[in-house]
Amino acid sequence: MATTPHPITIALRIMDAWLGLPERDYKATVYLFSYKLPPEEVLEAVVIAQDKKPDGGIQAFKYFCGVCHRKIEKRIIELSWN
């Protein structure tokens, strides 16, 4: 029986094929975001960034980081209201 890969593994595979950057340039950042966000949200951020910046490159990576930062800020605000 095949298992579904972890969302972070999927995110890294997408980024590897899409960004055109060395893995060392983004892998640690993805893992850092995965400590602050659920893995599914990190994967969602990759998909959002890929839709907005389909050509990849450093600007696409920066867009991905911005999406993650906004998601983290949103979680902090939501938690502060509870």
C-alpha positions as MATLAB code, in Angstrom:
seq = 'MATTPHPITIALRIMDAWLGLPERDYKATVYLFSYKLPPEEVLEAVVIAQDKKPDGGIQAFKYFCGVCHRKIEKRIIELSWN';
ca = [
       0.000    0.000    0.000;
       1.452    3.362   -1.057;
       1.541    6.179    1.439;
       0.978    9.827    0.656;
       4.167   11.901    0.928;
       4.354   14.487    3.711;
       3.190   17.979    2.603;
       6.686   19.420    3.205;
       8.191   16.749    0.951;
       5.666   17.667   -1.730;
       6.417   21.381   -1.268;
      10.158   20.794   -1.655;
       9.626   18.692   -4.795;
       7.481   21.410   -6.348;
      10.033   24.078   -5.447;
      12.886   22.005   -6.850;
      11.160   21.687  -10.222;
       9.787   25.244  -10.305;
      12.219   27.700   -8.743;
      15.387   26.859  -10.622;
      17.443   27.685   -7.529;
      19.913   25.510   -5.601;
      18.126   23.499   -2.918;
      20.344   25.008   -0.226;
      18.787   28.404   -1.027;
      15.283   27.429    0.050;
      15.216   24.115    1.934;
      16.126   25.517    5.373;
      13.579   28.315    4.952;
      10.821   25.838    4.165;
      11.659   23.866    7.316;
      11.681   27.056    9.414;
       8.224   27.976    8.143;
       7.038   24.436    8.899;
       7.778   25.044   12.590;
       5.422   28.017   12.629;
       2.756   26.787   10.239;
       1.005   23.479    9.669;
       2.673   21.600    6.799;
      -0.476   21.873    4.690;
      -0.312   25.675    4.909;
       3.329   25.683    3.780;
       2.333   23.564    0.792;
      -0.575   25.922    0.100;
       1.862   28.870    0.166;
       3.995   27.113   -2.473;
       0.957   26.611   -4.694;
      -0.153   30.244   -4.256;
       3.335   31.521   -5.091;
       3.618   29.210   -8.088;
       0.289   30.527   -9.430;
       1.456   34.154   -9.061;
       5.069   33.672  -10.184;
       5.059   30.711  -12.593;
       8.513   31.510  -13.994;
      10.195   30.719  -10.668;
      13.461   32.311   -9.600;
      14.327   34.464   -6.621;
      11.238   36.687   -6.973;
       9.003   33.630   -6.764;
      10.852   32.466   -3.650;
      10.406   35.904   -2.066;
       6.703   35.767   -2.907;
       6.456   32.369   -1.205;
       8.148   33.833    1.897;
       5.703   36.737    1.914;
       2.744   34.367    1.743;
       4.130   32.395    4.693;
       4.755   35.555    6.729;
       1.174   36.712    6.152;
      -0.133   33.301    7.210;
       1.956   33.464   10.405;
       0.739   36.996   11.176;
      -2.861   35.878   10.638;
      -2.376   32.947   13.054;
      -0.857   35.255   15.686;
      -3.791   37.661   15.416;
      -6.325   34.821   15.585;
      -4.607   33.353   18.652;
      -4.483   36.731   20.382;
      -8.261   37.060   20.081;
      -8.880   33.706   21.786;
];
